[in-house]
Amino acid sequence: MGHVEGLRERKKLRTRRTIATEALRLFAERGYEETTIADIAEAADVSPRTFFSYFPSKEDVVFAEVDDRLAEVADRLTQRPPGEPPIETIRRSMIDIMEALVTEHGEYGGVQVQLILERPGLRACALQRMTATQQELQQHLRDLCPGISEIDAVAASGIAVGAMQSVIVHCRRNGYSPEAMRDALDRTLTLVENGLCSVTALTQGTEISKAAPA
């Protein structure tokens, strides 16, 4: 039963990513406003109804990759092996996501960034997602590290999310090769980790009693 469910989930993920990739291709070739949901569905070989079962709107398909990767981070943080320091969980999560990001959407990654930068509605959606992600990561950190102060959790989540988002946008906007993007993200990960290691609660493998906010 589990094997069948696993196959079904992988098929759904492939369909979702096909829809997203075809959407970005059409946006690049025809323009965002000129591309309809019916066009995207036809290119992905699905029905418009199927499109809506994966994405509530055309705006949401632009953020498909972002939403998928953020969901993966949340899953990994909640499934931390017993005794593993949170900083190690964060590092493993970010490494895996980095590897996926360097190849996701290929030549259309820059199109995704350009759409967000050019359209106020998409910029607003991007800001909402980034804010929600930081807040969710804050809560995960406070759950994983009862001893972490409120300010440390806020700052740590902002460092991690902000740094990765900024570097990904820069690399895609400037057409970095997969190899160059991997190097840039690896450097970013080192900088983030060095900064987060100053937060004692993130480097401890066992939970400690909750301290008063700093």
Secondary structure by P-SEA (a helix, b strand, c coil): caaaaaaaaaaaaaaaaaaaaaaaaaaaacccccccaaaaaaaacccaaaaaaccccaaaaaaaaaaaaaaaaaaaaaaccccccaaaaaaaaaaaaaaaaacccccaaaaaaaaaaccaaaaaaaaaaaaaaaaaaaaaaaaacccccaaaaaaaaaaaaaaaaaaaaaaaaacccaaaaaaaaaaaaaaaaaaacccccccccccccccccc
